[in-house]
Amino acid sequence: MARAIALGERARGSTAPNPNVGCVIVKDGQAIGQGHTQPGGRPHAESVALAEAGEAARGATLYVTLEPCAHVSARGPACADLIAAARPARVVIAAADPDPRTNGQGVERLRAAGIAVETELCRAEAERSFAGFLARLRLGRPLITLKLAMSIDGKIALPSGESKWITGEDARAHVHAERARADMILVGRGTYLADRPRLDVRLPGLEGRSPHRALLTRGEAVEGWTRLGAPEEVTRLHDVNDLLVEGGSATATAFLAADLVDRMLIYRAPILIGEGKSSVGYVGLDRIADAHRRWTLVETRALGIDRLEVYERVRD
């Protein structure tokens, strides 16, 4: 299942609105088929893995990160039916699919075909891998990641507005990898006017994974960009699983004040700026006590001379 989750991670940022699923088929201790959801959402991971395994799938064990779909689409058959026809002996599923077209029905269809089904193996890890898909179904919006590059003292720019470059090349490369995992990147009008950012992926081999671009502004739309008049309008992004918010302080503050940030990437450089532009402004907290137990640190990593801190919002 760990292999299936890793395969699904490869597809993150390229499958929306479908989930990025991974699948591995094992027989006699050997992987005989594997796959992940293809760009655009089809074919599904199970279809790819079954095609590779062929007739050898009969009697095998199929590991998949999300419950196989039970609905027929104009773009392809239901994966539960494909698996039932292939006749594996056992199917191991990490997480249930909350989509009402499948929820529980995929498992029922496999069991009705005489296939043994086990569930919830590595569920937490699998759900983390396609958290954007789950957020869209459960919250009605994408999973929102906020990226901030700052100094030790929490500044993102000098008083003059100069901010290139606070962090080094390793940290900037990591940002590009995060962009490749997102369906859309958003900046504010001020950042757009000041920097005219490309917001593309500039890592060798991943240039084609550049996400769609969005602009937070009360003004007019920019050609080729999706316009959002307020953070709450993320509910209109029906085909976006993962949204990366990159700039700047006003935009970060707006999303934090609206409590719409699920994940924060803090790239901290070993420099002191002193007087300068703060990373965020007032986010609606009036007591220190209210600031506690809202965020949890889930990862730290050295990136050259810089340090990455990853925080997740604690929600009920």
GIFEN-V121147 format. One record per residue. RES is the residue in one letter. SS is DSSP state (A for helix, B for strand, O for the rest). PHI is phi in degrees with one decimal (NA if undefined). PSI is psi as a letter, one per 30 degrees, with the letter a starting at -180 (* if undefined). Layout:
{{RES | SS | PHI | PSI} {RES | SS | PHI | PSI}}
//
This chain:
{{M | O | NA | e} {A | A | -60.5 | e} {R | A | -65.4 | e} {A | A | -63.4 | e} {I | A | -64.4 | e} {A | A | -62.8 | e} {L | A | -64.3 | e} {G | A | -62.5 | e} {E | A | -62.3 | e} {R | A | -60.8 | e} {A | O | -91.9 | f} {R | O | -61.3 | k} {G | O | 93.2 | f} {S | O | -127.8 | g} {T | O | -115.2 | f} {A | O | -55.5 | k} {P | O | -82.7 | g} {N | O | -73.3 | l} {P | O | -76.9 | l} {N | O | -92.0 | j} {V | O | -105.6 | l} {G | B | -122.0 | k} {C | B | -144.2 | k} {V | B | -134.3 | k} {I | B | -111.4 | k} {V | B | -123.0 | k} {K | B | -145.1 | k} {D | O | 53.7 | h} {G | O | 78.5 | g} {Q | B | -121.5 | k} {A | B | -75.7 | k} {I | B | -109.5 | f} {G | B | -165.9 | k} {Q | B | -155.3 | l} {G | B | -178.7 | l} {H | B | -135.3 | l} {T | O | -55.1 | k} {Q | O | -86.3 | l} {P | A | -51.5 | k} {G | A | 88.3 | f} {G | A | 100.9 | f} {R | O | -141.5 | k} {P | O | -66.2 | l} {H | O | -73.7 | l} {A | A | -58.9 | e} {E | A | -62.8 | e} {S | A | -62.1 | e} {V | A | -64.2 | e} {A | A | -66.7 | e} {L | A | -66.7 | e} {A | A | -63.3 | e} {E | A | -72.2 | e} {A | A | -74.3 | e} {G | A | 62.5 | b} {E | A | -63.6 | f} {A | A | -67.6 | f} {A | A | -66.1 | f} {R | O | -62.0 | k} {G | O | 82.6 | g} {A | O | -87.3 | a} {T | B | -112.1 | k} {L | B | -108.3 | k} {Y | B | -106.1 | k} {V | B | -141.1 | k} {T | B | -78.2 | f} {L | B | -135.2 | k} {E | O | -48.5 | k} {P | O | -58.5 | k} {C | O | -63.8 | k} {A | O | -114.4 | g} {H | O | -109.7 | k} {V | O | -83.5 | k} {S | B | -117.9 | l} {A | O | -62.3 | f} {R | O | -94.7 | f} {G | B | 165.4 | l} {P | O | -74.3 | l} {A | O | -71.4 | k} {C | A | -65.1 | e} {A | A | -60.9 | e} {D | A | -71.0 | e} {L | A | -61.0 | e} {I | A | -68.0 | e} {A | A | -59.7 | e} {A | A | -69.6 | f} {A | A | -78.3 | f} {R | O | 59.8 | h} {P | O | -66.5 | l} {A | O | -76.4 | e} {R | B | -148.0 | k} {V | B | -125.7 | k} {V | B | -112.9 | k} {I | B | -115.9 | k} {A | B | -76.2 | e} {A | B | -137.5 | k} {A | O | -73.0 | l} {D | O | -94.6 | j} {P | O | -74.8 | f} {D | O | -59.9 | k} {P | O | -60.1 | f} {R | O | -73.5 | f} {T | O | -124.5 | e} {N | O | -36.6 | j} {G | O | 84.2 | f} {Q | A | -72.4 | e} {G | A | -62.5 | e} {V | A | -63.4 | e} {E | A | -59.7 | e} {R | A | -66.3 | e} {L | A | -67.5 | e} {R | A | -66.7 | e} {A | A | -64.8 | f} {A | O | -85.9 | g} {G | O | 86.4 | g} {I | O | -96.2 | k} {A | B | -70.6 | k} {V | B | -125.9 | k} {E | B | -119.3 | k} {T | B | -130.5 | l} {E | O | 69.3 | g} {L | O | -81.5 | k} {C | O | 58.5 | h} {R | A | -58.7 | e} {A | A | -61.0 | e} {E | A | -65.1 | e} {A | A | -66.2 | e} {E | A | -63.8 | e} {R | A | -65.3 | e} {S | A | -70.4 | e} {F | O | -121.5 | h} {A | A | -62.0 | e} {G | A | -64.6 | e} {F | A | -60.8 | e} {L | A | -65.7 | e} {A | A | -62.6 | e} {R | A | -63.4 | e} {L | A | -76.1 | e} {R | A | -87.5 | e} {L | A | -108.4 | f} {G | O | 74.5 | g} {R | O | -156.7 | l} {P | O | -69.7 | l} {L | B | -72.3 | k} {I | B | -112.7 | k} {T | B | -109.0 | k} {L | B | -104.8 | k} {K | B | -108.0 | k} {L | B | -135.3 | k} {A | B | -108.1 | k} {M | B | -146.1 | l} {S | O | -82.5 | l} {I | O | -56.5 | e} {D | O | -92.5 | g} {G | O | 77.1 | g} {K | B | -100.1 | k} {I | B | -109.2 | f} {A | B | -166.6 | l} {L | B | -71.9 | l} {P | O | -55.2 | f} {S | O | -73.5 | f} {G | O | 99.4 | f} {E | O | -64.1 | k} {S | O | -137.7 | f} {K | O | -100.3 | k} {W | O | -113.8 | k} {I | O | -72.5 | e} {T | O | -101.7 | l} {G | O | -90.0 | a} {E | A | -63.6 | e} {D | A | -64.3 | e} {A | A | -65.8 | e} {R | A | -67.6 | e} {A | A | -65.3 | e} {H | A | -64.3 | e} {V | A | -60.7 | e} {H | A | -65.7 | e} {A | A | -66.1 | e} {E | A | -66.2 | e} {R | A | -60.0 | e} {A | A | -65.5 | f} {R | O | -95.5 | f} {A | O | -104.7 | l} {D | O | -87.2 | f} {M | B | -152.5 | k} {I | B | -116.4 | k} {L | B | -122.8 | k} {V | B | -131.9 | l} {G | B | -89.6 | l} {R | A | -60.5 | e} {G | A | -62.4 | e} {T | A | -63.8 | e} {Y | A | -61.6 | e} {L | A | -70.1 | e} {A | A | -77.7 | e} {D | A | -114.9 | f} {R | O | 43.9 | h} {P | O | -67.0 | k} {R | O | -79.0 | e} {L | O | 55.2 | h} {D | O | -104.1 | l} {V | O | -102.9 | k} {R | O | -118.2 | h} {L | O | -105.5 | k} {P | O | -53.3 | k} {G | O | 88.9 | f} {L | O | -115.1 | g} {E | A | -58.3 | e} {G | A | -74.7 | f} {R | A | -96.6 | g} {S | O | -64.4 | k} {P | O | -76.6 | l} {H | B | -66.7 | l} {R | B | -116.1 | k} {A | B | -132.0 | l} {L | B | -127.3 | k} {L | B | -88.6 | j} {T | O | -160.3 | k} {R | O | -89.3 | f} {G | O | -87.9 | a} {E | O | -77.4 | l} {A | O | -72.4 | l} {V | O | -106.1 | k} {E | O | -56.3 | k} {G | O | 87.1 | f} {W | O | -113.2 | k} {T | B | -86.4 | k} {R | B | -95.8 | k} {L | B | -120.5 | k} {G | O | -82.0 | f} {A | O | -158.6 | l} {P | A | -55.3 | e} {E | A | -63.4 | f} {E | A | -75.1 | g} {V | A | -60.9 | f} {T | A | -67.5 | f} {R | A | -82.8 | f} {L | O | -86.4 | i} {H | O | -71.1 | f} {D | O | -105.6 | g} {V | O | -120.1 | k} {N | O | -89.6 | e} {D | B | -124.2 | k} {L | B | -112.2 | k} {L | B | -106.8 | j} {V | B | -98.7 | j} {E | B | -109.9 | f} {G | B | -156.7 | l} {G | O | -109.6 | b} {S | A | -63.6 | e} {A | A | -64.1 | e} {T | A | -68.6 | e} {A | A | -59.4 | e} {T | A | -61.6 | e} {A | A | -61.4 | e} {F | A | -71.0 | e} {L | A | -69.1 | e} {A | A | -63.9 | e} {A | O | -82.2 | f} {D | O | 54.7 | h} {L | O | -110.1 | g} {V | O | -91.3 | k} {D | O | -99.0 | f} {R | B | -150.5 | k} {M | B | -122.2 | k} {L | B | -109.5 | j} {I | B | -105.6 | j} {Y | B | -97.3 | j} {R | B | -108.9 | j} {A | O | -91.4 | k} {P | O | -81.1 | h} {I | O | -133.5 | l} {L | O | -111.6 | k} {I | O | -105.9 | e} {G | O | 76.2 | b} {E | O | -63.5 | k} {G | B | 178.2 | a} {K | B | -89.2 | k} {S | B | -72.5 | l} {S | O | -65.0 | e} {V | O | -141.9 | l} {G | O | -105.0 | b} {Y | O | -70.5 | k} {V | O | -113.9 | g} {G | O | 96.7 | g} {L | O | -96.1 | k} {D | O | -113.9 | f} {R | O | -134.6 | k} {I | A | -58.1 | e} {A | A | -58.7 | e} {D | A | -74.2 | f} {A | A | -83.2 | f} {H | O | -78.4 | l} {R | O | 62.3 | g} {R | O | -102.5 | f} {W | B | -132.5 | k} {T | B | -127.1 | k} {L | B | -79.7 | k} {V | B | -110.8 | f} {E | B | -162.6 | k} {T | B | -133.0 | k} {R | B | -155.5 | k} {A | B | -81.1 | k} {L | B | -125.0 | i} {G | O | 65.6 | b} {I | O | -85.6 | f} {D | B | -95.6 | l} {R | B | -135.1 | k} {L | B | -100.5 | k} {E | B | -121.6 | k} {V | B | -112.7 | k} {Y | B | -119.3 | k} {E | B | -121.6 | k} {R | B | -71.7 | k} {V | O | -86.9 | j} {R | O | -127.4 | l} {D | O | -71.1 | *}}
//
